[in-house]
């Protein structure tokens, strides 16, 4: 059985040669483990429906609990979610950063990433590797946190390789990342509502 490749990519100055190779793996349908500003995550190309389904299978996730879209920057979020003035103001203040925003999905967001209420979760991590990948791909990644079968978030690339090495194509090793979940904020009601407090602080006076 094939085993995942491992690229040591510098978190501050990503080597573009390796970023291009990682993007090719994604374009060919591969699943990668990659860093974010909160934890390691498993990601696939936006249009890789089979890969998205495989992410659900690997994680044992309920299909009713959608995965997040990871955008390189704020500019392409509006393609996948309806962003009103309030949402834009909040996101411009907090992104890039350790937040997941729940927004109304547009038709460009894959149906499998939406809830039955047509909500989509969007992230724009403060992470140079994710930003570089997004710029090369020109589209978001579909992503879920990298956790062990018991639910523990994985901090060490060695552990990721041991658990997922035969199910994914690549582990991007950016060193040990102390895992903290992102803060989830819903922007569905026209004002920010805290869903889960994580790494990012939540201010009631947005």
BELBEL-V336937 format. One record per pair of residues at least 4 apart in sequence whose C-alpha atoms are under 6 Angstrom apart, sorted by the first residue. I is the first residue (numbers start at 1). J is the second residue. D is the distance in whole Angstrom. If there is no record, write none. Layout:
I/J/D
I/J/D
This chain:
3/165/5
3/166/5
4/165/5
4/168/6
4/169/5
4/170/5
5/170/5
6/170/6
6/171/5
6/172/6
7/172/5
7/173/6
8/173/5
9/14/6
9/174/6
10/14/5
11/174/6
16/20/6
25/30/5
26/30/5
26/44/6
26/45/5
30/169/5
31/43/6
31/44/5
31/168/5
31/169/5
32/42/6
32/43/5
32/168/6
32/169/6
32/170/5
32/171/6
33/41/5
33/42/4
33/171/5
33/172/6
34/40/6
34/41/5
34/172/5
35/40/4
36/40/6
36/125/6
36/127/6
37/125/6
37/126/6
37/127/6
38/179/6
38/180/5
38/181/6
39/179/4
40/146/5
41/144/5
41/145/4
41/146/4
42/143/6
42/144/5
42/146/6
43/141/6
43/142/5
43/143/4
44/141/6
44/142/5
45/141/5
46/141/5
46/142/6
56/60/6
56/61/5
66/113/5
66/114/6
67/113/6
67/143/6
67/144/6
68/121/5
68/122/5
68/142/6
68/143/5
69/122/5
69/140/6
69/141/6
69/142/5
70/123/5
70/124/6
70/140/5
70/141/5
71/124/5
71/140/5
72/131/4
72/134/5
73/124/6
78/82/6
78/83/6
80/105/6
80/106/5
80/108/5
80/109/5
81/103/6
81/104/5
81/105/4
81/106/5
82/104/5
83/87/6
83/88/6
88/92/6
91/95/5
96/124/5
96/125/5
96/126/5
97/125/5
97/126/5
98/125/6
98/182/5
98/200/5
99/182/5
99/183/5
99/184/6
100/122/5
100/123/5
100/184/5
101/121/5
101/122/5
101/184/6
101/185/5
101/186/6
102/120/6
102/121/5
102/186/4
102/187/6
103/119/6
103/120/5
103/187/6
103/188/6
104/119/5
105/118/6
105/119/5
105/120/5
114/118/5
114/119/5
114/120/5
115/119/5
134/138/6
134/139/6
134/140/6
146/153/6
146/154/6
147/151/5
147/152/5
147/153/4
147/154/5
148/152/5
155/176/6
155/177/5
155/178/6
155/179/6
156/176/5
157/173/6
160/164/6
161/165/4
180/199/6
181/198/5
182/198/5
182/199/5
183/196/5
183/197/5
183/198/4
183/199/6
183/200/5
184/195/5
184/196/5
185/193/6
185/194/5
185/195/5
186/192/6
186/193/5
187/191/6
187/192/5
